[in-house]
Amino acid sequence: MKQRRMLGRLISAFFLAVMTVMVTGCSDKLIVLDPKGPIGEQQKDLIWISVVLCLIVLIPVLVMTAVIAWRYRDSKTNKAKYKPEWEHNSKLETIWWGIPILIILTLGVITAKYTYALEPSKPIASEKAPITIQVTSLDWKWLFYYPDQGIATVNYIKFPEDVPIKFLLTSDAPMNSFWIPQLGGQIYTMSGMAMTLHLQADEQGSYFGSGANFSGKDFASMHFMADATSKEDFDKWVADIKNTKPALTAEGYKQLATPGVAEIASYSSFPKGLFEQTVTKYASGHNHGARLQTQPEPKKNAEAEGITQEKEGQSHVGQH
């Protein structure tokens, strides 16, 4: 009777600890579990599915560990059977090998399905045209360009709700990781590479964003706010920046690229092609899902090329 009471207390303490962790998950520290967009919502589902599948194995193992430790303890009152020659039980081995294998296979299939569906460069299905925001991670600040609107910001972005955002990301400093927890998962920013990330906010609000990769002494200051507003408020914000803020010059960009912490700032314009120049200056050429706007060389058709070569040949003959 006392053994059952002790076992009951252990199980109760375990579930109390689990409930405490779950309750603290409602705090602001776990905002990843409070998504506000379609990508974040699907990623939250994957997190919970993975947790539940793992708990199917974890909880019985923890309970059995407590039961076995109690049942087979060294005590004079212990009435458990002593079987020193016991070494095999097909039924038990089928259970403790079969269930984990099924769970791993299930988790693998689900993870592969979500991984394909949530590929960062995959556009979000929407009737509304996406807004493009070019992102450059610097030491220790975030620089954002709005190529369609012609403005730039530091450590702050704004966009309309329920509109897909196409982020194009690179780095002009050590590698970092761009992350808005309530909208979707993080993606790396790397020098010489242009990464693509599609996100969307389903409702208005202010969402915390940060750098999620260690990049030096002030990496903790690499955070920004992402505000989702109405289309009217967004247009008014853009117009206000274009009318009241200074332009970002090439020299101004060099100052921003200098290592240091920066406050929120806005610019009415920026040098054309600055993002593309940042990507290509490292001569990498690896663009994950991003197509940089470069001017292609004109192609010559075969006939025109043949005529040109013939004229060049005649010219050389005449010279001889």
Secondary structure as GFF3:
##gff-version 3
##sequence-region A 1 320
A	DSSP	alpha_helix	2	24	.	.	.	ID=ss1
A	DSSP	three_ten_helix	28	33	.	.	.	ID=ss2
A	DSSP	alpha_helix	38	71	.	.	.	ID=ss3
A	DSSP	alpha_helix	90	117	.	.	.	ID=ss4
A	DSSP	beta_strand	131	138	.	.	.	ID=ss5
A	DSSP	beta_strand	141	146	.	.	.	ID=ss6
A	DSSP	beta_strand	151	154	.	.	.	ID=ss7
A	DSSP	beta_strand	156	160	.	.	.	ID=ss8
A	DSSP	beta_strand	165	171	.	.	.	ID=ss9
A	DSSP	beta_strand	176	180	.	.	.	ID=ss10
A	DSSP	beta_strand	184	189	.	.	.	ID=ss11
A	DSSP	beta_strand	193	199	.	.	.	ID=ss12
A	DSSP	beta_strand	205	211	.	.	.	ID=ss13
A	DSSP	three_ten_helix	219	221	.	.	.	ID=ss14
A	DSSP	beta_strand	223	229	.	.	.	ID=ss15
A	DSSP	alpha_helix	231	244	.	.	.	ID=ss16
A	DSSP	alpha_helix	250	257	.	.	.	ID=ss17
A	DSSP	beta_strand	265	267	.	.	.	ID=ss18
A	DSSP	alpha_helix	274	280	.	.	.	ID=ss19
A	DSSP	beta_strand	286	288	.	.	.	ID=ss20
A	DSSP	alpha_helix	302	319	.	.	.	ID=ss21
###
